[in-house]
Amino acid sequence: MTRRRTRHVLTTAVLGAATLAGLTVTGQPASATAFPWGISLYTGSGLTGTQTVVDLDDTSCHNLSEPALSAVDVSDSDLYAYYNPDCRTGLPGQSGDSYVIVGSLHSAEFALPVVSYRVVHNN
């Protein structure tokens, strides 16, 4: 019997070239909504709520004090986001292979609350 492995790779909408160039989709000045270099997780959807700024140099597992519902990655690293503490794969409270990868220069809306993460460098 073959075991089927699943890995949820999230490749949501790339931050628009206009945003990365210093413009925004809404036409607001770049200073109003431009994202700085780095990775951030947010407690609310749509990159709202409390922000957690990720240390790009620390590749160890981190548990969040509050679950995240969205994230933005404006760096050359990926964010591996987990539904369980201690970077355990699986759906919340379950074993399995599920987790989310927020790739470099992407934003994400999580279908389920993310409670832990790690940074993975792209070499």
Long-range contacts (C-beta under 8 A, 24 or more apart in sequence): 5-97, 6-96, 6-97, 6-98, 7-97, 7-98, 7-99, 7-101, 8-98, 8-99, 8-100, 8-101, 9-100, 9-101, 10-100, 10-101, 10-102, 10-103, 10-106, 10-108, 11-103, 11-106, 12-102, 12-106, 12-107, 12-108, 12-109, 13-106, 13-107, 14-105, 14-106, 15-72, 15-74, 15-105, 15-106, 15-107, 20-74, 20-105, 35-72, 35-74, 36-74, 37-74, 37-75, 38-74, 38-75, 39-71, 39-72, 39-73, 39-74, 39-75, 39-77, 39-79, 39-102, 39-119, 40-71, 40-72, 41-68, 41-70, 41-71, 41-79, 41-81, 41-114, 41-117, 42-68, 42-69, 42-70, 42-71, 42-72, 43-67, 43-68, 43-69, 44-69, 44-70, 45-69, 45-70, 45-109, 46-70, 46-109, 47-71, 47-72, 47-107, 54-79, 54-117, 54-119, 55-119, 56-119, 58-119, 59-118, 59-119, 59-120, 59-121, 60-118, 61-86, 61-87, 61-116, 61-117, 61-118, 62-116, 62-117, 62-118, 63-115, 63-116, 64-114, 64-115, 64-116, 64-117, 67-113, 67-114, 67-115, 68-110, 68-113, 68-114, 68-115, 68-117, 69-109, 69-110, 69-113, 69-114, 70-107, 70-108, 70-109, 70-110, 71-102, 71-107, 71-108, 71-110, 71-114, 72-106, 72-107, 72-108, 73-102, 73-103, 73-104, 73-105, 73-106, 73-107, 73-108, 74-105, 75-104, 75-105, 76-104, 76-121, 76-122, 77-104, 77-119, 77-120, 77-121, 77-122, 78-102, 78-103, 78-104, 78-119, 78-120, 78-122, 79-117, 79-118, 79-119, 79-120, 80-117, 80-118, 80-119, 80-120, 81-108, 81-110, 81-114, 81-116, 81-117, 82-114, 82-115, 82-116, 82-117, 83-112, 83-113, 83-114, 83-115, 84-115, 84-116, 85-115, 85-116, 86-116, 87-116, 87-117, 87-118, 88-116
